[in-house]
Every structure is written in structure tokens, then in C-alpha cells.
């Protein structure tokens, strides 16, 4: 009787062990757990996009806890599981437009309205998107996959998720993590190229103070912006519509509660859900592939091209501007839509050469233009490839 009980206990203990993470762990799981811990480290130690990297990093830990596939419905790719339901917001493209609503409600377009030519810098920085698209085609990705990869160059995580969910759902985890990684690494990636492509004389250019923008102009801008961009690229409507709607809530003066909700609790909740589920989607079996490595490489290239494209466009544009109206090319990097980090880098690098030359307000113009530009570029790619 006692031997039978011990045997029964041993069998059940052995069965229990087969369900533990220790039994099912692979080297892939351990590698991804280290990646998640690295993201969390960067967010806490260096404050690199902590609102994004901490949810994504912790999501990577959640997604790479090994378990036995026994119909428990706990994994993000198991139909009907809680994580799978939450991940629907990423797969179906619900979260990105809600993020854009919040971005619109917290964005001040005054710098762009006061100096509309800065919009051209935001457009020039989108070269990274189309450069990476061409490169992805050349190395063997199909057109839809190449479009999803190229959007990383816009340094806009929600746009990257939205477009990849439509064009290449199987690459969405790698595209999203790559986009957010490079957004977080703006302070490391951009300054060397900004310094390499500019002369000391160019870095010392002082720009005229932006003119004061009236409240009427601020109210009209989102309406005109919506009509112009969406008549041009209707496929960008989910992102651009919500962006400009959020901005109108902010500027009209009579929907303060709605604007505060959009830029406060709502965007925080959606950011948490988006970050944790994008991170959890990086299960080692799905994520650790040659394709993912190639996507990370192409993403880095597209981000560098976008940064250089913005800086070089300003240098070219200055050839046609009179002295006193020239633009400091250090704000060219801000044409990517990593708001406000790219603009802050323009300010930091500028102050290294002239401690009294404040570029932040000027850099916010191309920075917010980059948000619009990346959404328009996504709409173009979706219209042609969707």
C-alpha cells in the first residue's frame, strides 16, 4: 500500500514537472528573456522611452515563459486566451488609431503653422521609409512585407503596427519591436549623423523666433489638415482622422474634458495594452528567425536614411533661402515622428555648439510634420499594396 502511494506520488510529481517552465525552456526562451530584461534596463537606467520599453520589455518576459501546450489557453497565440483577446487590438489595428487620437490631443502644431515650410523637412525624412522598402524588395521580401518593414523608418510605433497588421501580420512582432527599439534609441543613433553631415558654421545658424499663432488658426488647422491629407490619401484615414480629431478637441476650447481624457487616461491605457501584447507576441518560436534579424537590420538602415534625409534636405533648401531666413540643419533629424525625442536631440546637439541657441521650438515643426508624414506614407503604401 505504501509503495503504491509512493509510486502514485512520484508519477504525479513527474507529470507536474512536465508542465513547468523549467522543463519546457529552450535557449530561444532564455535569449528573449534577456532581451526583455535589456529593454527594462534601458528604460530605467537611461530613461529611453520608459512608457514604451517597460511594457514591451515585461511583455517579452510574459511571452517567453515556457509552458506545455496542453489546451490551457494561456499563450498569446492560443485562440480564446486572455492575451489573445487583448492582442486583437494589435492584430485588427484598433490600438494605433486610439494612440493617434491621444497624440493629436497633446500636440501643439503652432511651430508648424507659423513656419509651414518646415512641413517639407518632415516629408524629406520619409525617404527612410521608401529606401528601406526598396532594400527589402532587393533582398527577397515580397512587396507587402517590404512595405511593412519600410515604415520602421518613420520612427512611429503605432503607424508601424497599423500598417504591418494590414500588410504582413506574420511580421508584426518583429516590425513593432524594431520600430519601438529605434524610437527609444534616438539619443544614440541620431547625433553622430547630425554632426557628420553638418559644418560648425551650419550648427551655429540662428533661426527667427516663430510668430505668434492665433487660436483661430489652431482650430482651422486640423480641419484643413484632415481634408487635404485624406482627400490625397484616403487609406490613411484611420490614423490621420483620429490625429486631427484629437487636435481639434484640444484647440477648440469647448471639449476640454474630452481632450484631457484622450491625452491622459485613454492613451495611457491603450499604451499599456499595446506595449504588453506587442512584447508578449515575441515568443521565441515565432520571433527568433532569420527574417527578424533582417528586419532589425533594415529598420536600422531606414532610420539612419530618414535622419540623414532630413538633415541633407535642410542643407539643400538653405541654398535657396536668403541670409537671415536660413534653417539650422540640426533640426533636420526631427523630421522623423519620434515626438518629442527627436526635437529634443536637435536642442541638445545645438546647445553643444552654442549654449544660447535654443532649437527646440523650431524642431517641433518638422517633428509634428513627421507624425503627419509617416501616416501619409503608410496610407500610400496601404493604398498601393493593400
Secondary structure, 3 states (H helix, E strand, C coil): CHHHHHHHHHHHHHHHHHCCHHHHCCHHHHHHHHHHHHHHHHHHHCCCCHHHHHHHHHHHHHHCCCCCCCCCCCCCCCCCCHHHHHHHHHHCCHHHHHHHHHHHHHCCCHHHHHCHHHHHHHHHCCHHHHHHHHHHHHCCCCHHHHHHHHHHHHCCHHHHHHHHHHHCHHHHHHHHHHHHHHHHCHHHHHHHHHHHCCCHHHHCCCCCCCCCCCHHHHHHHHHHHHHHHHHHCHHHHHHHHHHHHHHHHHHCCCCHHHHHHHHHHHHHHHHHHHHHHHHHCCCHHHHCCHHHHHHHHHHHHHHHHHHHHHHHHHHHHHCCCCCCCCCCHHHHHHHCCCCCHHHHHHHHHHHHHCCCCCCHHHHHHHHHHHHHHHHHHHHHHHHHHC
